[in-house]
Every structure is written in C-alpha cells, then in structure tokens.
Amino acid sequence: MVKPSGLDAKIIIHFKKNPMLELNETTLQNFSAAREFEWLETNGLGGYSSSSVTHAHTRRYHGILVAATRPPVERMVLLSKMEETIVTGNGVFELGCNQFGNTVIPKGNQFLLHFSKKIFPQWEYEIDGVVLKKTIFMVHGENTVAIIYDVVKSPSPFRMEILPLVAARSYHSLNHAGPQMHWDYEWHENIFHNKPDGVTNLYIKVPNANFTAHPDWYYNFNYSEEKNRGLDYEEDLFSHGIFSVSLKEGDSLGIIISTTSPGELQAHDLLAAENLRRQILLNDQPSDEVISTLVLAADQFIVERDEDLRTVIAGYHWFTDWARDTMISLAGLALSTGRPEDAKKILSAFAKTVSMGMLPNRFQDENRPPEYNNVDGTLWYFIAVHKYLRHTNDSKFVLDEILPVLKEIIDWHFRGTRFNIHVDEDGLLYAGETGMQLTWMDAKVGDWVVTPRMGKPVEIQALWYNALRIFAQLLELNNQDADAEMVHASAEKARESFEMKFWFEEGKYLFDNIDDHGIPDASLRPNQIFAVSLPYSLITGEKAASLLNIVEASLYTPVGLRTLPETDSRYAPVYEGDVKQRDSAYHQGTVWSWLLGPYIDTVVKVRGVQGMNEARNIIEAFRYHLDEACPGSVSEIFDGAPPHHPRGCIAQAWGVAEVLRVIKEYNLVVQEGGQLNVELEKKRSTSL
C-alpha cells in the first residue's frame, strides 16, 4: 500500500465558489475538441508545467517540467511527458495521448470522465472499473512539479506503469534522436537521477516503485499548433525505462519531478503547503468566482529576478519579462491582489535597469544584455509609480528611491536619447528611426516594420503628458515647488499642442500618429483611448464622448478591442498562418484582451453612472472566455472576426491584470445568481 508521509492522503481543496471550468467526457473523449483546452501550472521562477487537457502536446512549449535554469529565463523542457499505463487482470490500458501525423496513439482520452480547474488542474479516469483521480501542481519557488494519483475505486489490485519521456532542450527548440542524450542514470531509494549533457539535473521520485531500464527513442511526436504556425513540428523523445507501482483502492501515489533531489520530501506534503499558499492569496478577496480565478491567475506571472527582486512574465508560454507589460500589469497583478510588497520589488528591480533614461524593452532568454527598443515602457513606469503611491501612501520609498530615477528619465527625454526619442519644439514627444518599432504595436518581420508609427504616436503623447504631471506632483510632495512649476508648464505646453494637432475633425476622433513631416495618420485604432483613460486626461467633454462612441461602434468586441476596424482595407480578420502572415495581422485588426482595461476606464470617465452599468455588462460579456483556451486565465489576442477565436499566448499578464484591475477598482463584482448563458455568449455572431 502506498501512503504519504506525515499527512493524510485525502487533502481537501476548498474553492470559494464552484470552479470556473469543468469538462465532461463528451468533450474530453472528442480529441479534436479536447486538445483546444490547455492547462498551466507555474512556480514563481518562470518555470511551468503545461499541456492540452488530453496530455497530447500540441506545442513545443508543452512539458511536464519546464525549468527556469536562470530565473526567470533560460527555460528548458526537461521532462516532456509521463505516459501512464494501467495493467489489470483484463488487459493493458494506456492513458497517454499523442499525435503522430493524423493518427492519435494511444487514445487515452477515451478513459477520461472529467477535468476541472480549481486550485489545481485535476483529471478523473475510469479504466476497467478503476476510477483514478490525477492532480498536477508546481511548487512555488522551486523547479519542481508533483503528480498525485488517487485510486478512488478499484475492484481489485492493479499495476501502474509510467514511462518518462525526456526532452532536455531549450523550450524554443525541438529534439531529434542522436548521441547527444546522456543515457547514464542512477536509481536509488525510489529516486531516479539523470543529468543530460549540458543540461541541469533531472530527478524523479516514485515511492514504492520498481524501475526497469529500457533506453530507447520515441519518434515523430506531432505538435499541431507548431504546424499551424508554419514552424517545424515533429520531435523525438528519449526514455531511460519504466517505473512500475502496485496499487489498490484507497491508495494515493505521489510523484515528484525536480531539478534538485527530493530526498525525504513527499508529494502530499508539498500539495498541502502549496494549497495553503494559494488559499492565503484568496483570503482577503471577495467571494466571487471571477475574482478568485483571476487572483490565482495573476499569481502565475509574478516571478523572481535577482536576489530579492520581482518581475513579471509577460505571457506563457514563450515571453520573458518586458518593461511595458510589467508596468501596465503592476496594478492588476500586485496591487489589486493585496501584494504591494511585490509591486515595490518590481519597481525597485526596474529602477536598476534604467539606461540613458530608458527602461529595457525586454530581457532576453539567453545571457545577453537587455534590449532597449521601446518608447512607452519607460513612460508606463510613471503610471505604475503613481498607482503604487496612491495605493500604499509609501512616499518615503517613492521619494527616496524612485524620484531620482524619474528625474533622470525626464532629463534624458528633454536632452534626447536612443532611437531619436526627444521632446520636440511643440512640447510633444517624438520617437523613431527607420526600421525600428518602438510602441506596443511592435510587429516586425525581417526588416519590415508592420506598424512603424515613427513620429508622435497618440498614446505616447498621453503617456508623456501623464509622466510630466506625475513627476511634477512628486516634486511638490518633495518640497521642490519651483522645479514642479517648470514641469507643469512643460505639461501644459504639450497639452495645448496635442489639442491643436491631434483632433481629426472629419472623423470626430484622434489621429493615431503625426509623422516626422507633420502629416497625420487618420487610422482608426484603439491607441487614442489613452488620451482619456490615463489618470490625467488630454481630452474631455464632447470630444471624449465622440471618440468613445466611435471606438465602441468599430473596435469593441466581448474579448477586447480590435486594432483596426473591419472597414479598413488593411484589416486582417483572422490571426493565422506562418510567421509573416501572423505578424502582419498582429496589430491590423486582431483583438487584444488587455485593452478592455483602459476601455472600461474610458467608459466610466465619460459616461459616469451609466458607464458603471455598462462596465459591469462588459465584464459579464467577457466571462465566457475564462472557460476556454487556458481555463482560468486570459489569452493574449483573438481573431478580429467572430467568433473571436483565442490566439497567441494562452495566458497573458496584462490581459489578466487589466480585467482584474477594473473589476476591483470599479467594484464590478458579478452579481450572485447563476452562470451566464454560455452558449448564447459563444455564438457572439455580432460584436456589441
């Protein structure tokens, strides 16, 4: 009999309300339908565990243990899969699921009865009278994943065999059979140990197991999402052998997979500790399933970077930490969730990276210097500081540690910094060089910048104006009134120039950009909402109302804002195809979830009480998405055309953060009383 050490095997996982998503056997046993759903566990280091709910990998990024070997970057798919087989007196039943070409072998999803995403992802199988519950979770702060199998029912004892499939590669690459795999291993006291060449250690602890060596390659695993993305999509995986464990009704088997030796640790103890950690995150939150779900999702993005500092993973699976995404996400991920210390550590971490008055655009996976090709991440830093101070009243930290950094940034922008970023004679901020993409609309294919926006982009002016106002107020708080007065004067000059140059009278909305020749771009894009939504609005009154009406009519969808209207000749209704096709659509009609946050800010600012009611309806209309793609999280992007299929990253920091922020900020808690009509929402044949 397999029993956990120290704690009862039966660990009850409480959730404040029913889980956001449950899949039944009808969906799970339909492979094509089930593989559209993915699950994600993370560890606070940048590492993760993830696959489709069938356990058939559809992406190169899927794996049981994807370890951040230099947190939060240099992620490696160490253990790709754990293939389970149940052996009873009536036969051999494989629970795994893999795609080879157009064939699915084995078809273990036929035994799936139930999947749910509560605190942890859980599966329930029924095999020849055996009912087996499976729970997967990661341990916070460690490159460790655990799998617990509870035998709920079994007419007689049976044997479980587990085949570990090792990839030992960068999560961006694919593996192919060859001599590079390190075949040597150790098996001692129920712990398997292997150190693939040039890769970190891999430990697998399987209590009360036998291990039979059977080194072999398994060929041509097919990853359908990679194929859809126009990339190489087949991989070979290596196994050293098979674990075998005898089980019966009431047993609970806990397996630990880690980059460090588990020693005496037991998976059930790790589950109890991790369950408690996550419950604490929910302690002071309203008893609402949307908020509870988003608070747990938010936790997945805040990660360690260097010593006692924090940063934000922009999205799973492939993004690292980006300044823009981090600063936009800070309020929702850290402040709205009751984690101001993490917000403080994030601000401190990025203060140390400022160079020539700029925050990095992103940190690279490899051990290379950060890239600084952005204009807006630095300006979003001011917004993040402003929100932190309002939330915490921690003026000492802001004035002592952050204000000197903000002064350096402002000075460099007036002086001129990289990529021709400088304050122009009209007080507005110019940014851009040929071949550079500096705003959040940053798609680039080879030398082709899809949306260059060189000149004076509209949201950059809104951010610059806000940066000046925030900086001036901090100077006043620091008793530097004379300096503050000069900064306020610069802000007022920028406001007057903006009002004179950016209003498109014919269209009754704002130009998206003014180029280096002074020629305005009348493209109807969502960027203009920041002139209203940010703490200090550049436009108000009838113009703000007109802008909102037009954005609502042409760009709003239930899952975010389109980046171009359907009437634009450049509009791309679907985000699909190879790299060039996808990048050309990325900001040319594709819907972005994170824009719901500033959109709701704008609705509330412009329409007051009526806007609050509309904001609740917007959140209600969005709720269905928490039940699709990666249940419990928010996708990066969606097709511009209905039914707005989720695309891009399955879990995106600023999507989660902005939806959660506005829910908490405007008290948009969903009213008690039943689920939405999900089927009606999923039709969404027209955009509101």
N, C-alpha and C positions, 0 to 999 in steps of 0.2 A: 504494500500500500504506500502511495506517495503522499506525504503530509508536509505542509510548510512548517518551518521552524519559527517558534516564537509567537505566532498569531494564528487565529482561527483561519481556516481556508476560506470560509464564507465571508467575504468583505462586502458589505452593503454599500452601494454607491448611491448617494442621495442627490437628487437634482431638484431645484426649486420648483420646477414645473415639468410637465412631460417633455421628452426630448423633441428637438426641432424636427428630427427626421427619423422615420422608420421605413425600411424597405421590406416587403414581404416576399414570399417565394415566387410569386408571379413575376416580379421584376428580376429578382436575383437569378432565377433559373433561365431567364432570357439573356443570353450572353451579350448580345448587341446592345440591349437596354442597360444592363447592369454595368458594363465597362465604362459608361458615361459618367458614373459616380466614382469619386476618388476620396480617399481618407488621408489625413495628415496628422502626425504627431511630431512635436518639436522638443528641443532640450534646452533652450535659452543660451545656446552657444553658436547657433547657426546650423547645427545638425538636425536631421529629421529622419522619420520613417514614413513611407508613403507608398501607396499603390492604388489600383482600382479596387472596388469592393469585392470583385471576384478573385482578387490576388493575381490576376493576369496583368503583368506590367504592360502599360501602353506607352510609356515614355522612358527615355534613357535615364531620366532623373529619379525613377522609382527605385526603391530598395528598402530592405528591412532595416539595415543600419547604414545611413549616410552620415559619416562623421565629419565634423569640422575640425581638421587637424591643426589649423592655426586660427582659432576662433576670432571672428565668425566666418572665416573664409577657408580656402583650400579644402573644399569638401570632397570626400571620397566615398564612392559606393563600395563599401567593404563587403557586406553580406547582402547579396541581391535578393535571395529567396530562401524560404524554408518550406519544402514540399512535404506535406504530411500524407501518410497512408495508414488507413485503419485495416487491421487484419483480424477477422472474426472466424468463427467456425464455418461460416457460409461463404467466405471469399475474401478477396483483397479489394479495397475501395480507396481510390486516390482522391484526396480533397483538393489537390492543386488544380490550377487552371493556367494554361499557356496557349499562346497563339503562334503557330508555325505556318507561314503563308496564309492561306484561307481556312486552315484547319485548327480547331481548338482541341488540344490534347494535354493532359486529361480534361475531362469536363466535370471537375469537382463542384462547380456551381450548381449542378443538379441536386446536390445534397443540402444546399443552403435553404434554411427556413426563414431566417430573419437577420437583418442588420440594423443596428441603431447607433446613433452618435449622441451619447450623453456626456459624461465627463470624459470617457474614453470610447474609442470605436470598439464595438462588440459584434460578434457573429454567432449564430446558432446553426448547427448542422444536425441532420438526422441521417444515420447510416446503419442500415440493417438492425434497427431497434436501438442503436446507441444515439443518445442525444448529447451533443458536445457543445459547450459554450467556450468561445475563444475571445480573449481580451488582449489588446496590444497597447502598450504605453511606453513613453520615454521618460527617463529620469532627468529632472531639471538640473542643469549644471554639469552633466556628465554625457559622454558619448556612449550611452547605454540605453538599450531597448529591452523590454521584457515581454514575454508572451505567456499568458496563463490559460491553460486548458482545464475547464471544469467538466467532469463527467456527471451530467445531470441525471442520466438514466442509462442503464445497460443491462440487458437480460443475462449476460454472463461476462466473465473477464475477456479482455481483448488485448491486442498488441498495437501500439502506435509506432510507426517508423517515420523518421524525419530525415530528409535529405537536404543538407545545407548546400546552397549554390553560391559560390564566391565570385565576385567581380574584381575587387581590388583595383579600382581605377578612379580617375577623375570623374566627377559626375557630369562633365560636359562631353566625355568621350564614350566610345564603346569598346568592348573587349572581344578579342578573337583568339582562338586556340593557338598556343605556341609555347615555347620553352620558358617564357617569362614568369609563369606562375611558380611559386615556391611550394613544392609538394610536401616538404617535411612538416611534421606536426607532432604535438605531444598530446596524450590523453592520460590525465592523472586526476584521480579523485573527482570524477564526473565533470572535469573541465577540459574542453578541447582548446588547444592553443596553436595558432599558425601565424607566422609573420611573412606575408607575401613580400617579394623582393621590392625594396624601395618604398614600402607602404607601412603604415602603423600596424601594431599588433591586433589580432582578432581572437577574442575569447568567446567560447560558447559553453555555458554551464547547463547541463541537462541532468538533474538529480535522478539517481537510481537507474541510470541508463547503461546499456552496453553500446560500444562503438565498434563497428566493423569497417575496416579500411577497404575502400573500393575507389581508388583515384581514377577519375575519368572526366572528359569534357562532354558537355551537352551543347548541341549546336543549333544555331539559327533561330533563337528566340526572336519573334517578330513584334516590334513596337509600333502599333498602328498610328499613334499621334505623331511620331517622328516621320513616318511615311507621308502622312498628310501635310507635314510641314516642309516637305521636299528635301529631307535630310536622310543620311544613312540610317537604317532602322533595324538591322539584324545584329545579334550579339551571341557570342558563345560564353558559357559559364562553366566553372570548374567545381567539382565536388571531391572532397577527400574520402567520403564514406557515408555511413548511415548510422544514426542514433536509433536505438530501439528501447522502448519502455513498456512494461506490462501495467495495465490499468483496469479498474473496475468501477462500478457505480459508487459515487461519493468521493472518488479521488480528485485531486487537484494538482496538476503538474505545472510548475513554474520554471520557465527557461530564461536565462539572462544572456544577452549578447552585448559585448562591450569591447572597448579598446584597452581596458585595464582588467586585471584578473578579478573576478567576482569573489574569490576566496570563500568565506563563510556566508556571504550575503545570500538572502533568499528572495525570490521574486515577489512573494506575497508581502513581505515586509516593505519592499520598495513600493508596491502598489498602495499599501496603506499610507505611507508617507506622502506619496505623490497625490493621492486622493485628498488628503488633508490640506496640502499646499494649495490645490486648486479650489477647494471649498472655502478657504480663507479669502481667496480673491473675490468670492461672491458674497462674503459676509455682510458687507455694508451696502449692497446693491438692492434696488427694488426687486420684489418678487415678480419678475416678468421674464418670460422665456426669451424674448428677443434680446433684452439687455444681458441676461445671463449668458446667452450664446455668444454675443459679441464681446463680452468681457473675457471669456475664455479664449476666443479667437484672438483678441488683442494681445494676450499673454504670449502668443506664439511668435510675435515679431520683435519684442524687446529682448536684446541679447547682449552678452558681454563683449567688450572690446578693450583690451589692455587694462591690466590691474583692476581697479575698482570702478571702471567707467562703463557706460552703456551706449548702445546704438540701436538702430532699427533695421532689420532685414526688410528691404522694400517689397519683396514678394517671393513666394515659393512656387516653383522650385529653384529658379536659376538666378535670381537677383541677389546682389550683395547689399551693402548699405550705401544709400545715396543721400546727399545732404538735402536735396529738395524734398524727397519723400519723407525723410526723417522729420524735418521741421514742420511740414504740413500735418504729419501724423502725430506729433508730440502731444497735442492737447487731447485727442481722442484716445490714444493708446495709454498715456500715462496719467493725465490729469482727470479725465472722465472716469478712470478706473480706480482712483484713490491711490495712485503711486507717484506722488510728487517728488520723492527722492530719486526715482528713476529718471524723471524729467530733468532734474538738476544734474544728474550724472551725464545725461545726454548732452545738455548744453555745455557742460564743462569739457566733455570729450571733443566736441566740435570746435570749441574756442581754441583748443590747442592745435587745430589743423589750419587755421587761417593763414593764408599766404598772399601777400600783395592785396590785402583787403578782400579776399575771396575764400569762401568755403569750397571744399572739393565737390566736384560733381558726383563722383563715386569712388569707392575703394575697390581695387581690382582683386580678383581671386588669387592671382599669383603674387609673389612677393615683389611687387613693383610699386613705384610711387603712385599716389592717388592722382586722378585726372581732375583738372580744374575748368573744364569746358562747360560752364554754365553761368548765367547771369542771375537767375532767380533764387537758387538755393540760399545764397547769401542774404537776400532780402527777406526770404521767409524766416530766416533766423531771428530777425527783429520781431516778426509776428509771434513766433514761439516764445521769445523772451517776454513780450508784452502779456501773453496769456498766462505764462508761468507766474509773473509778478501779481497779476490780478487774482490768480487762484490761491497763491500762498502768502502774499504780502512779505515775501523774503527779500526785502530791499537791500539788506546788507550784502547778500550773495550777489545780487544783480549789480549793485553799485561798485562793489569792491573787485569782483572778478570779471563781470561781463561788460560793464560800461567802457572800460579802456579798450576792449576788443571792438565794440561798436564804433568807438571814435576812430580807431584805425581803419575800419571798413569805410566809414563815411569819408575820411580824408583821402583814401585811395580812389574812391569813386569820383571825387571832385578833381583829383590830380590826374586820373586816368590809369587804368590797369590793363590786364591781359585782354586780348581779343577786341581791342578798341572800345572797351567799356568806359564811358566817361559821361560826365554831366555836360550837356550842350549849352549853348548860349541862352536858349529859351528856358533853361532850368529843368528840362526833361532828360531822361537817361537814355543815352544811345548805346547800342551793343551790336557787335557783329563784325565779322570778317568773312570774305568769300570762302566758302567751303566749310564753315563752322555752323553747328547747330547749338544754340545757347539757351533756348527756352525749353519748357516741358514738352513742346512739340518737337521732338529731337530725332525723329527717324532719319537714318542715313544709310544708303546702300552704296558701297564703294565710295566714289567721290560725289555721288548725287545726294544733296540735302533735300529731302522731300518738302519740308516746310521751313525754308531758311529764315524768314521773318527778320532779316537784317535791317536795323534801323531803330525804331521806337515802338516796340510791341505794346499793346494796350494794357495788358496785365502787369507788365514791367513798370509802367508809369504809376499804376495804382500801388504796386508794392513799394516803389521808390518814395512816393508821397507818404505812405504809411511809415516807412522806415524813418523819414525825416521827422514826422510828428512824434513818433515813439521816442526817438533819440532826444528830441527837444524836451519832452516831458521828463525823461530820466535826468537830463541836465538840470532841470528845475528842481527835481527831487534831491539832487546833489548840490543844491545851492549855487549853481553856475548860471544864474539868470541871464547875464549878458550874452554868454555863448548860446543859450537856449533861444534868445530873441533872434539871433542871426540865423539859426537853423529854421525857426518858424518862418522867417522871411523867405528863405530858400524854398520851403514847402509851399508857401503862398504863391511864389512865382511859378512853380511847377503846376499848381492847380489852375492858375489863370491861363497858362499856355495850353494845358490839356483841354480846358473848356473851349478855347478858341479853335483848336486844331482837330479834335477827335470826334466831334459830333457830326454824324452823317445825316444831314437834314432830309435828304430824299428818302432814305430808308428808315429814319427815325430810330436809329441805333448807333453804336460807336464803331468807328473804323477799327480794324484788327491790328493795323500797323501803319506807320508812316516811314517810308524808306529814306535812304540817305540823300535822295533828291527832293524830298518833301512831298512825294506822291503817296496819297493814302490808299490803303487796301480795304475795300468795302466787303471783303469776305465775311459772311455771317458765321461767326464762331462763338463758342461759349466763353472765351477769354474775357470778354467785356463785362461779365457779371462781377468780376473782382473790383471793378470801379465802384460797385455798390456794396458788395458783401464784406469787404475788409473793415476793420474797426473804424477807420476814417474814410468815409465815402467821398469820392471825387465828384459824383453827380447825385442829385436827389430830385424829388418832386416829379413833375410830369415826364421829364426825360428818363428818369429811372423807371417809372411805370411803363413807359413806351418800350424801353429796352427789354424789360421783363416779359411783357406781352409777346414780343416777337420771339424771344428765346423759348418761351413756353410753347408757342404755336409751332415752331420749326425745329427745335432741338431736343425738347424734353421727351424722355421715354420712361417707363416704370423703373428702369435699372440705371439711369444716369442720363447724361446729356450727349447728344451727337456732336461730333467735331465739325461737321458741315451739314447743311440742310439737304433734304432729298432732292431739292430743285437745282442744286449746284451741279454743274457739268462734271466736276471732279469727284463727286460723291461716290464712295465705294460702299455698296450695301452690305457686303459680306467680307469678313476678315478671314481669308483662307489662301492656300497656295504655298508657293515657295517663298524664300526669304524676301525677294524683291516684291512679289505680289502682296505679301503681308505688310511689309514696311510701307509700301505705297498707300495702303489703306489705313494704317495705324492712327493717323490724325486727319483722315479725309472722309469722315462720316462715321467711323467707328465710335461706339458709345463707351464712355468712361464712367465707372461707378463713383469714383471719388468726387466727381463734380456735383453729386447730389448734395454734399455738404454746403458749399458756397451758394448753390441754387436755393436751398432752403433758407439760408441766411438772407438772401435777396428777397425771397417771397415774404418773409416775416418783416423785414425792414420796410418794404414798400407797401405791403397790404395790411399790416397791423394785426388786429384780432382776426380778421378774415384770413390773413396769411397763416396764422397759427393753426386754424382749422384745416387749411389746405396742406400745411406741413404734415399734419397727422395722416391725412389721406395719402400723401406721397410715401410716407413710411409704410403704411398699410399695403400700398400697391407694390412696394419693394419686397415685402416679407417672403413672398414665394421663393425668391432666389436663395434664401438661406436653406432651402430644402433641395437644392440641385447642385450640380458640379462637384464642389467640395463641401458637403453638408456642414453647416455651422460657420462657414466663412464667406468671404465676398470675393468674387472674381475680379480680375484686373479690368477686362474690357468685354464688350458684347458686340455682336453684329448690329450695324445701324438699322437693318431691316428687321421687321417682326419675323419670327418670334424672338429676336434678340438672343441668339444662342451664345452662351458664355464662351469666352476665348481668353488667350493669354495665360497669365499665372492663375492657378486655381485659388490662391489665397493672396490678396494684395493688401499691404499695410494701410495705405491711405484710403482704400475703399472701406475697410473695417473701421478705421479711425474716424473718418468723416461722418459715416452713418451713425456711429455710436455717439460722437460728439454732439450732433444736433439733437438726437433723441434726449440726451441728458441735459443739454443746455436749454432747450425749449420745453422740457418735460413732455415729450411726445410719447410717453409710455402707452403702449397699446392697451385699450380698454379690455377688462375682463369679459369673457363670454365667447368661447369657441374659436375655432380656426377660421381663416378666410376660406372662401370658395376657391380652392387652389386650381381646380380645373378651369374655372372661369378666368382666373388670372393668367393661366398658362396659355390660353388662346391668344390673349392680347394682340388681336389681329390689327388693331389700330393703336397708335400712340396717343396718349392723352394730350 
